[in-house]
Amino acid sequence: MAGLYIHIPFCKSRCIYCGFYSTTDSKWRQNYVDAVCREMEMRPSAEPIKTIYLGGGTPSQLTGEQLQQIFIYINKVYSLPSIQGGAGGGPEITIEVNPDDVSLEYVAILSQLPINRVSMGAQTFDNDRLRFLHRRHTAEQVPLAVQRLRDVGIRNISVDLMYGFPNETLADWQLDIDAVLSLDVEHLSAYCLMIEEGTPLARMLHKGNGSPICDEELERQMYEVLIDRLTAAGYEHYEISNFAKPGFRSRHNSSYWNDTPYIGLGAAAHSYAVLDGFADEPHAVRSWNIADIRQYIDAIHRGEIPCERELIDADTHYNDRITVALRTSDGLDLDTLSDKYRNYCLREAQRFITDGLLRCDGHRLVLTRKGLFVSDYIMGSLVYA
């Protein structure tokens, strides 16, 4: 089964930290939706679609009619298992929203669509930090948005949080965790505020206009507190930055970590397909659409998919598995590796196993809690040079 990702690059305003492709020019919305629907017709899938994810950008900037158009074409082009809702056996269908977009009118639109999961960017419950990020919503709008989603039957809600703000204290972070736990949502994603090159935040800090991001020791303490508080509250820490109640792991994001094929539609969207017929490891192809709305629309109207492609050879495929599978609590399934890569991986991993940073049961290699804090170094040491 495959995943379907649709990139919706429209935002009402830009956050200073965001490195994803987006635009505040809404005049392209309808032409863009038309092009995405045409791209679906150009990219059918032989496999049933298991998950659908509308990301951005801000998908909640689309009108109800535009969202309905997208789902009409999804049902027209792709094979979907019957929807059973919740975390059950039907396709998981997620849309990202901003809290301030979740009006009574908007949830009424969602109730008419097959969406059964909502991912909401709260980031923080401190209004000063929200203003620093140039977020549009206020802290008070987050619980209101969650309640409105509940009222129309959404039983799978994920909330994004950030930590490591300039001048943020451990006590501040604890208050954010308290606030998100009070919402009793099914899924949480938490990320340290990073400086992405090319973002307004990076330019601001390079010019010296702002306090530096928090130091590494405080960041480590914040991550420790996050793990302790959320696991004590019954959440499963199933990926480095992700926590879920039992049965509510993000199935779509898990496909990225589990080597599952996916189709990416829209400007800047990425796709991944496993290819058969090779003698050694299964090779794959990765592709990504052009990150320009106008060029994307023009190319689709000409009947072309404006993308670049990369053939993934056996070495690269192994390296990709190392850097994504080890992010998860399931770890790396060694039985999926050829003898060449399995032997190499176990040899290089031995020192980390000895130091208590990795554990191995003979079939799976998994980061220990201690290993989480040096995960980048461990994964980098296991790649095939």
VENVEN-V95640 format. One record per helix or strand. SS is the DSSP state (2 for helix, 1 for strand). FROM is the first residue (numbers start at 1). LEN is the number of residues. If there is no record, write none. Layout:
# VENVEN-V95640
ss-><SS/SS>
from-><FROM/FROM>
len-><LEN/LEN>
This chain:
# VENVEN-V95640
ss-><1/1/1/2/1/2/2/1/1/2/2/1/2/2/1/2/1/2/2/1/1/2/1/1/1/2/1/2/1/1/2/2/1/1/2/2>
from-><2/10/23/26/49/59/64/80/92/99/104/117/127/139/157/170/187/200/216/236/242/251/262/270/284/293/307/314/328/332/334/339/358/364/369/375>
len-><7/1/1/17/8/3/14/1/6/3/7/7/7/13/7/14/6/7/17/4/3/7/4/5/6/9/6/12/1/2/3/16/3/4/4/8>
